[in-house]
Amino acid sequence: PSGRRVGVSLGCISGKVLKASRCGGGGGLGCPSVGGMDQELVSLLKCPDKESAAKGARMLASFLAKASSPAKAVLALREVIPPEALQRIVTALSQRLLEEQDELEVEQALGALMHILQCEEAREAVLSVGDVGLVELCKDLIAGLSRAVRLESVAIGIAAVAVFGSVCQSDKARQLLLQHSDTEPIFEKIPGLLTASASASGGGAEGVSIPLAIAHITRYPTAQRRVLASGRCAKLLRGLRELLGGEDPRVASDAANAVGNLVFNDEGRYQVLACPDLQEVFQGLRQLLKSPEDTAGNAAWAIGNLCRDDNFCRKMVAEGVTADEVVASLARLVGSVDPQTACDASCAVAMIAAPPPGRERLRAHPDREALVAALVVNLASASSHVKSAAALALQRIHKVEGEEDAVPPLEASTLTLVNTILATLDLPTAANSALAMRGLPVSPAGGSIPTLSSDAAEPFLGAAAEPSPNARRDLVMVRSLDGTVLRWIPLAVLGGDASGGG
């Protein structure tokens, strides 16, 4: 769901499914088979009785554990068996998690569940059962995962979290899972599994990325809330910090993706900003931002979301060398051919340019001209998200009438295009372009944000004029979900007598 740079964790591999060809012979290449499975297994998987489903599920788990291309096998299987059969297989595999004592058998059952549920076509077929059936299916699955995650094996625990994250991609299934009391052991185990995988110098079990599984889960505010609950945020950040500094750039990118998802909304961001390891996490993101585009994009996503907090952004900008390094890397990524990377980087630039110190830092940066040129190019992007993010960034960097530190203005045609693009949007829509592009929930705009400044040169920013430092001590800042300052309210108003009619 978050693009080409987050890696594959035993997921569905795109490409054509090799059709089985019929010939004589017994079980070799070109014989009647589906994805390498013989017809005996396929016939068993089609049987409607529970006993056959249980036997077929066990054989399928063993086959997928040894298959050279299990994802293709699942796709091929999906083409020849109906959804009801896939649902029986998942239920049988879930029950094996509850009943099996042999950890190898449990691991194979989890692997089969992961291959089936991480393949979008197969997952949709499995979860297409009616409401009553879905309740029973989820009940069996969560009971099995809850038991599996309690086992001592780190690999089994990580695989269980990955399966849970895959199912969470279905709205109905996610709601059912989160209402079930047996999900709590999974959330309790996540920080420890993350730390254990970091100590093992990898993402976890073979081919499984635990930070990517966390990123899948934390895409949804209700699940994100459970991940961070009961003081788990600090432990989670420590594990992600270790993975950000690891040797595997793909796992580091997945960790950055998870950080970005943890802080895309106010609720998660406030908890992360209070963690003692935040600065080290940021340093890891900063280093990853210098890497090639396919891994650096997630770092831009995370830094942009952190900079939605005014105080964090100001503090980063005050660290001159650090801020200049971040801006230089973002200037490179804004010109990426990957729309998601370009959108993430453009939104990050827009967030940095929101407070006056950030805007000044961007204007004084040696790469300002290259950055502006790349943003101007993005105004013609086929992606509306890339286009609106670039327009917002340009408007915030651009000269505002009356400012003493004015920079050379944009060409009139470019400025007109910027204002035309933003005129069709309200501020949250433009500022949340990266969220929308990643398919994350965005708070409804509810109309344009009221403009509290009369400055006609920035008609669509809608941000309140900043008071002097002395005046700020007696005021309370009110911000929108994207971090924009909407207004400053005097403390006297909040502390006054409510009966005064105000």
Wavefront OBJ file of the C-alpha trace (Angstrom):
o trace
v 0.000 0.000 0.000
v 2.870 2.364 0.360
v 4.619 1.944 -2.972
v 7.592 0.236 -4.525
v 10.200 1.178 -1.962
v 8.848 -0.573 1.133
v 10.060 -3.991 0.067
v 8.380 -7.365 -0.104
v 7.757 -9.471 3.000
v 6.754 -12.868 1.633
v 4.129 -10.939 -0.265
v 2.448 -11.276 -3.587
v 4.935 -10.976 -6.447
v 3.529 -9.317 -9.522
v 3.773 -11.046 -12.845
v 1.972 -13.572 -14.975
v 0.924 -16.816 -13.364
v 2.335 -19.807 -15.174
v -0.617 -21.881 -16.340
v -0.408 -25.634 -15.815
v -0.093 -27.623 -19.010
v -1.470 -31.141 -19.347
v 0.715 -34.047 -20.335
v 1.458 -37.578 -19.369
v 3.857 -38.388 -16.603
v 3.899 -38.235 -12.867
v 4.412 -35.035 -11.012
v 7.208 -33.486 -13.049
v 7.431 -30.200 -14.933
v 4.565 -29.808 -17.415
v 2.331 -32.350 -15.624
v -1.197 -31.473 -14.525
v -0.469 -29.210 -11.597
v -1.365 -25.832 -10.173
v 1.578 -23.656 -9.218
v 3.673 -26.819 -8.746
v 1.014 -28.582 -6.612
v -0.160 -31.983 -7.800
v -3.812 -32.614 -8.541
v -4.256 -34.765 -5.442
v -3.531 -31.774 -3.198
v -5.684 -29.416 -5.289
v -8.591 -31.877 -5.204
v -8.210 -32.236 -1.458
v -8.289 -28.447 -1.026
v -11.558 -28.314 -2.988
v -13.311 -30.849 -0.746
v -16.114 -29.283 1.342
v -15.725 -31.438 4.490
v -13.660 -30.246 7.458
v -11.485 -33.352 7.658
v -10.318 -32.972 4.056
v -9.790 -29.222 4.600
v -7.611 -29.914 7.638
v -5.533 -32.514 5.774
v -5.262 -30.250 2.714
v -4.229 -27.267 4.848
v -1.444 -29.301 6.451
v -0.170 -30.486 3.065
v -0.436 -26.989 1.609
v 1.570 -25.515 4.501
v 4.292 -28.100 3.961
v 4.321 -27.482 0.202
v 4.522 -23.664 0.477
v 7.344 -23.924 3.031
v 9.467 -25.682 0.400
v 8.208 -23.973 -2.770
v 10.627 -21.805 -4.737
v 7.845 -19.347 -5.591
v 5.045 -19.692 -3.022
v 3.413 -16.415 -4.034
v 2.916 -17.656 -7.597
v 1.566 -20.933 -6.247
v -1.051 -19.039 -4.215
v -2.064 -16.987 -7.249
v -2.408 -20.136 -9.333
v -4.437 -21.804 -6.586
v -6.732 -18.795 -6.394
v -7.574 -19.264 -10.081
v -8.786 -22.846 -9.720
v -10.544 -23.046 -6.346
v -13.575 -21.032 -5.184
v -13.492 -18.490 -2.326
v -15.335 -20.923 -0.028
v -12.470 -23.404 -0.344
v -9.884 -20.714 0.445
v -11.915 -19.721 3.493
v -11.943 -23.339 4.717
v -8.176 -23.499 4.243
v -7.605 -20.340 6.298
v -9.895 -21.609 9.057
v -8.103 -24.965 9.096
v -4.687 -23.274 9.231
v -5.898 -21.021 12.063
v -7.042 -24.064 14.028
v -3.658 -25.694 13.496
v -2.098 -22.702 15.272
v -4.250 -23.550 18.287
v -3.753 -27.299 18.256
v -0.177 -27.929 17.118
v 2.557 -28.391 19.729
v 5.396 -28.734 17.212
v 6.817 -25.254 16.526
v 7.881 -26.270 13.024
v 4.263 -27.140 12.191
v 3.105 -23.831 13.685
v 5.698 -21.946 11.644
v 4.603 -23.666 8.436
v 0.930 -22.908 9.133
v 1.778 -19.240 9.728
v 3.818 -19.172 6.536
v 0.882 -20.518 4.540
v -1.479 -17.971 6.115
v 0.979 -15.216 5.309
v 1.303 -16.206 1.649
v -2.471 -16.391 1.244
v -3.355 -13.195 3.113
v -0.550 -11.022 1.742
v -1.706 -11.756 -1.805
v -4.422 -9.181 -2.467
v -6.538 -11.389 -4.744
v -6.475 -14.311 -2.315
v -7.083 -12.069 0.718
v -10.137 -10.489 -0.910
v -11.529 -13.918 -1.740
v -10.991 -15.200 1.805
v -12.576 -12.157 3.455
v -15.503 -11.938 1.011
v -17.525 -14.307 3.209
v -20.742 -12.886 4.707
v -20.787 -11.097 8.042
v -21.577 -14.162 10.147
v -18.913 -16.230 8.418
v -16.379 -13.422 8.718
v -16.963 -13.220 12.472
v -16.231 -16.930 12.853
v -13.222 -16.798 10.514
v -11.697 -13.839 12.388
v -12.440 -15.468 15.745
v -10.490 -18.596 14.774
v -7.679 -16.577 13.224
v -7.145 -14.213 16.151
v -7.250 -17.096 18.647
v -4.558 -18.904 16.672
v -2.385 -15.806 16.244
v -2.730 -14.950 19.936
v -1.404 -18.373 20.896
v 1.369 -18.297 18.307
v 2.664 -14.901 19.402
v 3.040 -16.188 22.979
v 5.524 -18.877 21.929
v 9.214 -18.270 22.614
v 10.230 -18.304 18.954
v 10.896 -14.794 17.655
v 10.402 -15.959 14.060
v 6.930 -17.327 14.871
v 5.986 -14.127 16.739
v 7.058 -11.925 13.859
v 5.187 -14.077 11.332
v 2.049 -13.859 13.495
v 2.298 -10.034 13.546
v 2.797 -10.010 9.760
v -0.367 -12.113 9.252
v -2.293 -9.809 11.594
v -1.076 -6.762 9.644
v -2.206 -8.310 6.366
v -5.727 -8.974 7.647
v -5.916 -5.414 9.019
v -5.934 -4.156 5.427
v -9.601 -5.222 5.244
v -11.852 -2.647 6.944
v -14.446 -5.147 8.169
v -11.917 -7.728 9.318
v -9.844 -5.058 11.082
v -12.865 -3.827 13.042
v -13.658 -7.382 14.135
v -10.063 -8.134 15.114
v -9.636 -4.962 17.160
v -12.828 -5.652 19.102
v -11.536 -9.061 20.167
v -9.795 -9.328 23.550
v -7.255 -11.836 22.168
v -5.589 -9.105 20.098
v -3.980 -7.531 23.174
v -1.203 -10.187 23.462
v -0.216 -9.341 19.877
v 0.099 -5.620 20.628
v 1.974 -6.375 23.860
v 4.472 -8.519 21.987
v 5.238 -6.121 19.112
v 7.894 -3.916 20.866
v 9.795 -6.970 22.145
v 9.732 -8.632 18.735
v 11.016 -5.437 17.168
v 13.905 -5.247 19.632
v 14.694 -8.944 19.164
v 14.748 -8.594 15.383
v 17.070 -5.580 15.657
v 19.434 -7.580 17.884
v 19.420 -10.340 15.289
v 20.613 -7.805 12.652
v 17.596 -8.199 10.395
v 13.924 -7.674 9.968
v 13.044 -10.941 11.651
v 12.133 -14.302 10.173
v 13.436 -15.130 6.729
v 11.863 -12.781 4.200
v 9.633 -11.116 6.811
v 10.026 -7.437 7.696
v 8.669 -6.716 11.180
v 8.812 -2.902 10.701
v 6.842 -3.299 7.473
v 4.231 -5.332 9.349
v 4.057 -2.529 11.933
v 3.720 0.005 9.118
v 0.741 -1.954 7.747
v -0.956 -2.005 11.153
v -0.327 1.659 12.031
v -1.930 2.917 8.817
v -5.225 2.829 10.710
v -5.755 5.174 13.699
v -7.687 2.611 15.758
v -4.902 0.044 15.356
v -2.211 2.707 15.794
v -3.810 3.629 19.120
v -3.521 0.019 20.296
v 0.099 -0.266 19.161
v 1.088 2.807 21.203
v -1.135 2.116 24.232
v 0.040 1.153 27.743
v 3.390 2.916 27.458
v 4.545 0.889 24.451
v 5.613 3.917 22.405
v 9.088 4.295 23.937
v 9.933 0.591 23.483
v 8.680 0.706 19.924
v 10.828 3.741 19.104
v 13.914 2.079 20.556
v 13.467 -0.937 18.279
v 12.849 1.225 15.214
v 15.879 3.335 16.081
v 18.084 0.219 16.009
v 16.695 -0.917 12.660
v 17.170 2.556 11.152
v 20.855 2.277 11.949
v 21.194 -1.311 10.723
v 23.124 -2.572 7.723
v 20.103 -3.566 5.616
v 18.828 -0.440 3.803
v 15.535 -2.130 2.936
v 14.759 -2.902 6.583
v 15.842 0.651 7.502
v 13.406 1.988 4.892
v 10.618 -0.168 6.330
v 11.456 1.204 9.790
v 11.211 4.769 8.437
v 7.865 3.867 6.881
v 6.665 2.683 10.306
v 7.878 5.898 11.984
v 6.082 7.973 9.350
v 2.851 6.052 9.925
v 3.153 6.482 13.693
v 3.332 10.274 13.362
v 1.005 11.031 10.453
v -1.727 12.201 12.835
v -1.680 14.314 15.984
v -2.453 11.512 18.411
v 0.473 9.333 17.397
v 2.808 12.264 16.789
v 2.390 13.722 20.274
v 3.319 10.378 21.854
v 6.370 9.924 19.632
v 7.550 13.510 20.213
v 7.589 12.805 23.957
v 9.863 9.755 23.627
v 13.470 10.130 24.863
v 14.841 8.297 21.807
v 13.284 10.710 19.316
v 16.515 12.556 18.548
v 18.357 9.326 17.740
v 15.436 8.202 15.576
v 15.635 11.501 13.710
v 19.375 11.075 13.165
v 18.698 7.656 11.651
v 16.079 9.181 9.363
v 18.472 11.946 8.377
v 21.141 9.434 7.347
v 18.621 7.312 5.428
v 17.462 10.445 3.599
v 20.887 10.531 1.885
v 20.480 7.009 0.477
v 19.197 6.112 -3.024
v 15.653 7.169 -3.873
v 14.053 3.748 -3.438
v 14.991 3.719 0.266
v 15.210 7.453 1.026
v 11.570 8.185 0.176
v 10.237 6.712 3.413
v 12.645 8.907 5.396
v 11.159 11.969 3.652
v 7.699 10.693 4.599
v 8.676 10.368 8.284
v 10.550 13.690 8.525
v 7.732 15.548 6.787
v 5.219 14.202 9.299
v 7.456 15.058 12.259
v 7.780 18.598 10.906
v 4.004 18.980 11.083
v 4.758 19.797 14.713
v 5.735 23.466 14.886
v 8.145 23.070 17.805
v 9.945 20.072 16.300
v 10.310 21.885 12.974
v 11.701 25.039 14.605
v 14.169 23.016 16.650
v 15.397 21.155 13.570
v 15.751 24.380 11.582
v 17.741 25.942 14.433
v 20.360 23.202 13.987
v 21.828 24.815 10.888
v 23.975 21.997 9.514
v 21.306 19.380 10.168
v 18.592 21.444 8.505
v 20.783 22.167 5.477
v 21.519 18.451 5.037
v 17.813 17.612 5.230
v 16.887 20.322 2.713
v 19.638 19.211 0.302
v 18.360 15.637 0.384
v 14.749 16.732 -0.042
v 15.716 18.910 -3.013
v 17.077 15.788 -4.695
v 14.000 13.683 -3.888
v 11.500 16.324 -5.046
v 12.729 15.635 -8.577
v 12.197 11.865 -8.291
v 10.429 10.072 -11.131
v 8.522 8.067 -8.518
v 5.344 10.096 -7.795
v 5.111 8.952 -4.194
v 8.712 9.925 -3.422
v 8.227 13.308 -5.101
v 4.998 13.875 -3.158
v 6.517 12.872 0.199
v 9.500 15.170 -0.352
v 7.366 18.098 -1.560
v 5.089 17.803 1.474
v 8.135 17.711 3.749
v 9.406 20.929 2.151
v 5.970 22.517 2.631
v 5.967 21.553 6.320
v 9.472 22.981 6.858
v 8.472 26.214 5.093
v 5.387 26.712 7.286
v 7.063 28.486 10.265
v 9.023 31.665 9.388
v 12.434 30.257 10.505
v 11.953 27.269 8.211
v 10.966 29.483 5.298
v 14.076 31.613 5.850
v 16.300 28.527 5.983
v 14.893 27.281 2.678
v 15.311 30.658 1.001
v 18.937 30.923 2.100
v 19.847 27.344 1.152
v 22.433 26.901 -1.664
v 20.092 24.434 -3.409
v 17.071 26.747 -3.317
v 17.048 27.370 -7.065
v 17.291 23.657 -7.872
v 14.563 22.914 -5.324
v 12.230 25.555 -6.735
v 12.921 24.361 -10.293
v 12.028 20.771 -9.353
v 8.844 21.927 -7.618
v 7.857 23.965 -10.698
v 8.306 20.859 -12.861
v 6.021 18.948 -10.485
v 3.229 21.475 -11.105
v 2.732 19.689 -14.426
v 2.637 16.210 -12.844
v -0.110 13.825 -13.875
v -0.647 13.123 -10.162
v -2.955 15.608 -8.460
v -1.271 14.804 -5.139
v 2.212 15.641 -6.440
v 0.849 18.783 -8.093
v -0.899 20.136 -4.981
v 2.046 19.326 -2.680
v 4.433 21.166 -5.007
v 2.079 24.157 -5.247
v 1.821 24.451 -1.470
v 5.594 24.184 -1.057
v 6.199 26.868 -3.695
v 3.659 29.209 -2.185
v 5.217 28.904 1.252
v 8.735 29.460 -0.069
v 7.693 32.315 -2.370
v 8.073 35.962 -1.498
v 5.275 37.417 0.604
v 4.550 41.083 0.140
v 5.844 43.210 2.984
v 8.563 40.815 4.144
v 11.979 42.356 4.520
v 13.836 39.207 3.501
v 12.022 38.898 0.190
v 13.464 36.532 -2.387
v 13.316 36.861 -6.160
v 9.677 36.225 -7.136
v 8.468 33.342 -9.207
v 7.604 34.061 -12.801
v 4.111 35.502 -13.116
v 2.856 32.484 -15.093
v 4.189 30.062 -12.457
v 2.707 32.070 -9.596
v -0.647 32.125 -11.397
v -0.499 28.349 -11.842
v 0.338 27.868 -8.141
v -2.586 30.008 -7.042
v -4.899 28.337 -9.557
v -4.049 24.873 -8.211
v -4.445 25.923 -4.588
v -7.643 27.861 -5.294
v -9.426 24.564 -5.902
v -8.222 23.135 -2.576
v -8.345 24.019 1.082
v -5.170 23.905 3.172
v -5.642 20.456 4.743
v -6.185 18.882 1.328
v -2.953 20.327 -0.049
v -0.954 19.700 3.138
v -2.227 16.115 3.374
v -1.359 15.186 -0.207
v 1.231 12.614 0.913
v -1.273 11.008 3.283
v -3.914 10.794 0.575
v -1.443 9.344 -1.919
v -0.562 6.574 0.535
v -4.227 5.818 1.111
v -4.121 6.899 4.757
v -7.210 8.353 6.420
v -7.321 12.135 6.180
v -9.552 14.258 8.372
v -12.387 15.789 6.321
v -11.590 19.302 5.251
v -14.988 20.714 6.151
v -14.493 23.815 4.054
v -11.520 26.105 3.800
v -9.615 27.183 6.878
v -10.540 30.733 7.880
v -7.902 33.254 6.955
v -6.922 35.323 9.963
v -4.389 37.403 8.105
v -5.459 40.111 5.666
v -2.363 39.610 3.552
v -3.783 39.104 0.047
v -0.457 37.835 -1.264
v -1.037 34.474 0.478
v -4.755 33.935 -0.041
v -4.773 30.193 0.560
v -2.336 29.662 3.417
v -4.879 30.612 6.044
v -2.276 30.666 8.820
v -2.522 33.134 11.663
v 0.054 35.899 11.906
v 2.673 34.998 14.502
v 2.756 37.225 17.614
v 5.973 38.497 19.131
v 7.881 36.201 21.551
v 6.787 38.315 24.520
v 3.138 38.164 23.492
v 3.305 34.378 22.964
v 3.731 33.828 26.696
v 0.144 34.949 27.278
v -1.397 33.086 24.356
v -2.452 29.528 23.503
v -1.764 28.224 19.991
v -4.619 26.511 18.114
v -3.502 24.343 15.187
v -5.174 22.258 12.511
v -4.420 18.536 12.130
v -1.669 19.294 9.612
v 0.105 21.592 12.086
v -0.920 24.954 10.637
v -1.426 27.658 13.271
v -5.030 28.811 12.941
v -5.189 31.376 15.719
v -3.764 32.523 19.045
v -6.176 32.686 21.985
v -5.366 34.829 25.067
v -5.019 32.807 28.259
v -7.342 35.306 29.933
v -10.157 34.157 27.641
v -9.647 30.488 28.551
v -9.368 31.258 32.252
v -12.211 33.771 32.401
v -15.712 33.311 33.712
v -17.740 31.311 31.213
v -20.898 33.001 32.385
v -19.724 36.264 30.888
v -21.364 35.376 27.591
v -18.082 35.134 25.650
l 1 2 3 4 5 6 7 8 9 10 11 12 13 14 15 16 17 18 19 20 21 22 23 24 25 26 27 28 29 30 31 32 33 34 35 36 37 38 39 40 41 42 43 44 45 46 47 48 49 50 51 52 53 54 55 56 57 58 59 60 61 62 63 64 65 66 67 68 69 70 71 72 73 74 75 76 77 78 79 80 81 82 83 84 85 86 87 88 89 90 91 92 93 94 95 96 97 98 99 100 101 102 103 104 105 106 107 108 109 110 111 112 113 114 115 116 117 118 119 120 121 122 123 124 125 126 127 128 129 130 131 132 133 134 135 136 137 138 139 140 141 142 143 144 145 146 147 148 149 150 151 152 153 154 155 156 157 158 159 160 161 162 163 164 165 166 167 168 169 170 171 172 173 174 175 176 177 178 179 180 181 182 183 184 185 186 187 188 189 190 191 192 193 194 195 196 197 198 199 200 201 202 203 204 205 206 207 208 209 210 211 212 213 214 215 216 217 218 219 220 221 222 223 224 225 226 227 228 229 230 231 232 233 234 235 236 237 238 239 240 241 242 243 244 245 246 247 248 249 250 251 252 253 254 255 256 257 258 259 260 261 262 263 264 265 266 267 268 269 270 271 272 273 274 275 276 277 278 279 280 281 282 283 284 285 286 287 288 289 290 291 292 293 294 295 296 297 298 299 300 301 302 303 304 305 306 307 308 309 310 311 312 313 314 315 316 317 318 319 320 321 322 323 324 325 326 327 328 329 330 331 332 333 334 335 336 337 338 339 340 341 342 343 344 345 346 347 348 349 350 351 352 353 354 355 356 357 358 359 360 361 362 363 364 365 366 367 368 369 370 371 372 373 374 375 376 377 378 379 380 381 382 383 384 385 386 387 388 389 390 391 392 393 394 395 396 397 398 399 400 401 402 403 404 405 406 407 408 409 410 411 412 413 414 415 416 417 418 419 420 421 422 423 424 425 426 427 428 429 430 431 432 433 434 435 436 437 438 439 440 441 442 443 444 445 446 447 448 449 450 451 452 453 454 455 456 457 458 459 460 461 462 463 464 465 466 467 468 469 470 471 472 473 474 475 476 477 478 479 480 481 482 483 484 485 486 487 488 489 490 491 492 493 494 495 496 497 498 499 500 501 502
